[in-house]
Amino acid sequence: MRTHYDVIVIGAGVIGCSIAYHLSKRGKSVIILEKGSTAGKASSAAAGMLGAQTELEEDSPLFRLGKQSRTMFPDLAADLKSLTGIDIEYEKNGIYKVARTEEQVVRFQSLINAQNQLGEETHWVAAEQLQKGEPALSTDVLGAMYIPNDGQVSATKLTKALAQAAVTLGAEIREFTEVHRFVKEGVEIKGVETNSGLNRAEHVVVAGGAWSETLLKEAGVNLETYPVKGECFSVKTRKRLINGTIFSDDCYIVPKAGGRLIIGATERPGLFDETVTLDGISRLMEAAKKVVPGVGEAEWEKAWAGIRPQTKDALPYLGEHPELKHLFVATGHYRNGILLAPVTGEVIADLIDGIAIKKDWNSAFQMNRIPVQVQ
Ligand SMILES: Cc1cc2nc3c(=O)[nH]c(=O)nc-3n(C[C@H](O)[C@H](O)[C@H](O)COP(=O)(O)OP(=O)(O)OC[C@H]3O[C@@H](n4cnc5c(N)ncnc54)[C@H](O)[C@@H]3O)c2cc1C
């Protein structure tokens, strides 16, 4: 069995799989080590929204990272289809950020002005017009900020397609293989120890989602991250009830293929527990019925929970450890890991190849922006 690679990627979530895909495209020998199964954690819990302007809102390095990633989806969807046959269900179907209070009307209209000034497409849709385009919306909705360029994918299919494409290009994936510690020689990381032996590599990338911090502690590295539990559920309708995604302050409703709707998501900081609770789901149900009353008539499908990786300053970590050589980290994508997966794969592949990334991304997402301790 081969034990030496150019790059070891830890974690087969959307982030690890995207990194492996980009590196494999560049001819690197890559192995993904995954303690469970591919797309088994947050990446299959996600609703799959590509909410670059919906979720990130104001100009910042993260906003620009999200927008860059969003532009990568059309080509990525085509490439993944031709490499793997998997359709990631990419749709640029727009997101309506709906206002139910006068305060939200004012807030969203000023957000529209700010985003228009940045050259971003978004406009206000008044209640009457909104009812014509989306008749299933409650008449209580006062209007919406419409973002035509935000869209969606199937999060699970995206993750599995990235993994399969990486394998088609030569990568290996070893599931049920937990990384316990790093092989360190002085300040250089040379590989990892797993439950099934030692693997060596020129570079090691930690893409372990909310569990990255636990693993990095083994190397004496303290990251400032924490888990945020999220619950979701899905229902089925005979006809597609809504065309665009409906995003309100209390929930979102994402229309999927075949009349499915994904409704999410709760936020419970500090929890690693993946159980579905009656409280969480009933709160989402009430919130969903307030914006799209017809949801109450839909057929129940299922509910689930996942753990988002969040950081103290709400920015992902994308970069090489400042002191431990050849150790890279890509985590902390919080609510936007599906959106940010393509650009993250490219950024980490560039860094490993020694290609400079955009200056503002380098300083905003580098590991030592918050002092990272090495014991
Ligand atoms: C309910 C919910 C809804 C969401 N909706 C959206 C959305 O609509 N749009 C969007 O962009 N984002 C969304 N997100 C966020 C998105 O899902 C995450 O940001 C993203 O999946 C994080 O990907 P990841 O690869 O970092 O983590 P994960 O998918 O959690 O993958 C990490 C992997 O690393 C493995 N691992 C960890 N430690 C080790 C180890 N020591 N050895 C080996 N393997 C290890 C884990 O087993 C896991 O498989 C949502 C999240 C949730 C929970």
Ligand as a Chemical Component Dictionary entry (heavy atoms), coordinates in Angstrom:
data_LIG
# 
_chem_comp.id                   LIG 
_chem_comp.type                 NON-POLYMER 
_chem_comp.pdbx_formal_charge   0 
_chem_comp.three_letter_code    LIG 
# 
loop_
_chem_comp_atom.comp_id 
_chem_comp_atom.atom_id 
_chem_comp_atom.alt_atom_id 
_chem_comp_atom.type_symbol 
_chem_comp_atom.charge 
_chem_comp_atom.model_Cartn_x 
_chem_comp_atom.model_Cartn_y 
_chem_comp_atom.model_Cartn_z 
_chem_comp_atom.pdbx_ordinal 
LIG C1  C1  C 0 -27.962 22.759 8.759  1  
LIG C2  C2  C 0 -26.884 23.368 7.903  2  
LIG C3  C3  C 0 -27.217 24.066 6.746  3  
LIG C4  C4  C 0 -26.230 24.633 5.960  4  
LIG N1  N1  N 0 -26.582 25.270 4.792  5  
LIG C5  C5  C 0 -25.614 25.781 3.994  6  
LIG C6  C6  C 0 -25.953 26.394 2.746  7  
LIG O1  O1  O 0 -27.121 26.455 2.369  8  
LIG N2  N2  N 0 -24.945 26.921 1.988  9  
LIG C7  C7  C 0 -23.633 26.865 2.376  10 
LIG O2  O2  O 0 -22.778 27.389 1.655  11 
LIG N3  N3  N 0 -23.280 26.276 3.541  12 
LIG C8  C8  C 0 -24.237 25.721 4.350  13 
LIG N4  N4  N 0 -23.896 25.138 5.533  14 
LIG C9  C9  C 0 -22.494 25.164 5.960  15 
LIG C10 C10 C 0 -21.683 24.051 5.302  16 
LIG O3  O3  O 0 -22.385 22.850 5.409  17 
LIG C11 C11 C 0 -20.315 23.933 5.993  18 
LIG O4  O4  O 0 -19.683 25.189 6.065  19 
LIG C12 C12 C 0 -19.419 22.981 5.222  20 
LIG O5  O5  O 0 -20.089 21.753 4.961  21 
LIG C13 C13 C 0 -18.133 22.709 5.977  22 
LIG O6  O6  O 0 -17.427 21.748 5.236  23 
LIG P1  P1  P 0 -16.174 21.026 5.837  24 
LIG O7  O7  O 0 -15.640 20.139 4.772  25 
LIG O8  O8  O 0 -15.267 22.051 6.455  26 
LIG O9  O9  O 0 -16.750 20.191 7.084  27 
LIG P2  P2  P 0 -17.499 18.774 7.149  28 
LIG O10 O10 O 0 -18.466 18.592 6.065  29 
LIG O11 O11 O 0 -17.999 18.642 8.537  30 
LIG O12 O12 O 0 -16.339 17.750 6.879  31 
LIG C14 C14 C 0 -15.247 17.574 7.757  32 
LIG C15 C15 C 0 -14.831 16.115 7.659  33 
LIG O13 O13 O 0 -13.604 15.932 8.356  34 
LIG C16 C16 C 0 -13.659 14.678 8.976  35 
LIG N5  N5  N 0 -12.663 14.654 10.060 36 
LIG C17 C17 C 0 -12.620 15.475 11.144 37 
LIG N6  N6  N 0 -11.582 15.154 11.928 38 
LIG C18 C18 C 0 -10.937 14.113 11.332 39 
LIG C19 C19 C 0 -9.799  13.333 11.671 40 
LIG N7  N7  N 0 -9.105  13.547 12.796 41 
LIG N8  N8  N 0 -9.406  12.330 10.835 42 
LIG C20 C20 C 0 -10.103 12.086 9.673  43 
LIG N9  N9  N 0 -11.206 12.787 9.325  44 
LIG C21 C21 C 0 -11.617 13.794 10.130 45 
LIG C22 C22 C 0 -15.097 14.557 9.458  46 
LIG O14 O14 O 0 -15.462 13.206 9.705  47 
LIG C23 C23 C 0 -15.855 15.182 8.306  48 
LIG O15 O15 O 0 -16.287 14.226 7.363  49 
LIG C24 C24 C 0 -24.862 24.525 6.337  50 
LIG C25 C25 C 0 -24.525 23.807 7.484  51 
LIG C26 C26 C 0 -25.517 23.219 8.255  52 
LIG C27 C27 C 0 -25.125 22.419 9.475  53 
# 
loop_
_chem_comp_bond.comp_id 
_chem_comp_bond.atom_id_1 
_chem_comp_bond.atom_id_2 
_chem_comp_bond.value_order 
_chem_comp_bond.pdbx_ordinal 
LIG C1  C2  SING 1  
LIG C2  C3  SING 2  
LIG C2  C26 DOUB 3  
LIG C3  C4  DOUB 4  
LIG C4  N1  SING 5  
LIG C4  C24 SING 6  
LIG N1  C5  DOUB 7  
LIG C5  C6  SING 8  
LIG C5  C8  SING 9  
LIG C6  O1  DOUB 10 
LIG C6  N2  SING 11 
LIG N2  C7  SING 12 
LIG C7  O2  DOUB 13 
LIG C7  N3  SING 14 
LIG N3  C8  DOUB 15 
LIG C8  N4  SING 16 
LIG N4  C9  SING 17 
LIG N4  C24 SING 18 
LIG C9  C10 SING 19 
LIG C10 O3  SING 20 
LIG C10 C11 SING 21 
LIG C11 O4  SING 22 
LIG C11 C12 SING 23 
LIG C12 O5  SING 24 
LIG C12 C13 SING 25 
LIG C13 O6  SING 26 
LIG O6  P1  SING 27 
LIG P1  O7  DOUB 28 
LIG P1  O8  SING 29 
LIG P1  O9  SING 30 
LIG O9  P2  SING 31 
LIG P2  O10 DOUB 32 
LIG P2  O11 SING 33 
LIG P2  O12 SING 34 
LIG O12 C14 SING 35 
LIG C14 C15 SING 36 
LIG C15 O13 SING 37 
LIG C15 C23 SING 38 
LIG O13 C16 SING 39 
LIG C16 N5  SING 40 
LIG C16 C22 SING 41 
LIG N5  C17 SING 42 
LIG N5  C21 SING 43 
LIG C17 N6  DOUB 44 
LIG N6  C18 SING 45 
LIG C18 C19 SING 46 
LIG C18 C21 DOUB 47 
LIG C19 N7  SING 48 
LIG C19 N8  DOUB 49 
LIG N8  C20 SING 50 
LIG C20 N9  DOUB 51 
LIG N9  C21 SING 52 
LIG C22 O14 SING 53 
LIG C22 C23 SING 54 
LIG C23 O15 SING 55 
LIG C24 C25 DOUB 56 
LIG C25 C26 SING 57 
LIG C26 C27 SING 58 
# 
